[in-house]
Amino acid sequence: MGYSARYHAASLAAIFLALAIGILIGSQVGGDVLNNTRKDLESSLTGDLDDARGQIDELETEAGWADEFGNSVLPPLTQNQIRGDRIGLVGFGSLPSEITESVDRAIEPTGADLVAVGVIGEPPDTEAIAGALPGGFRFPGLKRNSDALGRYGRATGRQLIVGGPLLEATKSELMSQSSGDFGDLDGLLIYRTEPGDLEPSEADQVKSLDAGLIAGAESTRAAVVGIEETGTDPSSVSYFESNDLTSVDNLDQPAGKVSLIYALAGAQGSFGVKEGSDRLLPELLQPLPPKNAGRRKQG
C-alpha cells in the first residue's frame, strides 16, 4: 500500500475514534457499572486515537523523505532523455493549472520545451468549425454526423503534431483556449476530463472528436501520452488504454514525472499507482529505444 493510501486509512481511523470518544463523553448514562465501562472505553479509545495520530505523523515524515529523494534523483534520471524536444499539451474539456505546472516541472530538467497548450472545447461547436473550414477541406455532414466529425478530428490531430492549414483555420473554433504554436512537435500530452451533463448526441460528438484527435496524433512519429494526477477522479487510465495510449496516472509524484519523461522518450505502457496501471515505473535500467533523428519531419 502506498503512502497516500496508508495516510488516508490512518486519518479515517483517527476521525472515527475521535467521534466515538465524543459520543461516549457526551452521553449521560447512569449507574456505576456503566460509568466505569464508559471510562474504560474512553481511556482505551483515547489511547487508540493517540496511536493513530502518531502513525499519521510517521507517515507524513516518511512521505516527505520519499518526495525529497524522488525530487533529488529526478534531474539525473531524466535530463538527457528528451533534450531539445518540442512538447505540446492538450486538455479534452478542461486543463487544470496544476496539470500544466506539473508538466512544466517534469520537463524543466530535461532541456525540452513545452511550446503549445490548448483546451479542446466540449461539446464541440460543429457549426463554427464547419464554417471555418478552409478551401480544399470537406467533411460532409460535420454539423450533425459524428463520423464526419471523427474524420475532421483525425486530420486535425495529425496537424497538432506536424502543423497545417486545417488546424490553423479552425483552431479558434476547436479550442476554447490555446497558447503557443502547435506543429513540429516531438511529443503530445493529453489530459482528459470525463464528459458530464451532455445530451446523447453531444456525447457521441465528443467521443468521435476525441478518438479522432488521438488517432491522428498517433499516426505520426511523435510520442503521445495520456496524463493525470493521483487525485484525478474518475480516472481515464482505461480510456487511454482503450485508445492504445501510453499513460501516466501519478504526474504529481516524482515517480510520475520520471515515467512521463521516459514515456516521451519511447517507453510504452500504463505507469502509475491506480487500478489498471501496469507498473509504477518503466524499465529505467534498460536502454530506451533509440530516438529517431528525423522524428520532427513527420511523414
Phi, psi and omega in degrees: 000134183284170181301319184298312181295316179297320180297314182293323178297315179295322180296316179297319178299318180296321180296312181294322178296318179298320177297317180298317179298318180298319179296317181294318182293322184280343183283144179247091183247127181279168175098134181298318183297313180296321180296317179295319178298317179298319180294320179296315179296319179300316180295318180296315181292325178297319177296319178297322180295319178297320178297317181297318178297322177296320178296320178298316179300317179296316180295321177297320179295314180296319179296322177296319177297317181298316179295320180297317178296313181300316180292331180284330181266351181302310182300310181294335179282336190239346195297334182252008186283316185228033182304131178085355182287151175255122185243137174248157181223127175232145174249133175271103179096318178199168177208092180301146182299329181292334176292312178300318180295319179296320177297315179302314182293327182290317186271348183305315182286351190273339186089002174275170181230136170274104191257347182207136180224135179208160177238122178283122180292132179223128001288155183290147175273083187295327179294317179294319179298314180299322181289339182264357182302132179283163178302141180095348178247118181232127176229080184306132178080013184303327183295331187234344189257118182294327179296318178296321178295323177296321178293320174299316180300319180295316179295320181287321178300321177296320182283342169302326182273310189262347185084166178156167186291330180296314178295316181299321184285330187245006185300319182294328179278329180283320187252136176283338174199150179201157175210154180081191186236115171282161184105148182056041181265147173265339181206149178228128178256137183236122172252140185229135171255133178298121180298144179218155177054046178248146170293153180307320179294323178291320178298320178296320178297315179299314180300314182292317181295312182298315179297321178295316179299316179296312182298319179296316178296321181288343179286353177264182178270002181286154174279129179242124189227130173276139184226152170197175179253170182298332181271358180292120183215123004284155180283151177252016181303313181293326177295314179299317180297320180293339177256018176059036179258137165295144183221157175227121186254004182229051184299337181281352179255153178306319179299323179293323179293321175298313180301320180300313183294319179292327176294318177294334179274354176130349179293143183235145179143186176248110187251139177146205189239358185268164176300132182104344177283146180285315184195170183290314187227156169293173177285092186289334185271354178259146179299139176281159176304140181300139179287141179279117184298335181257025188296331181289336177275078187293130181264000000 
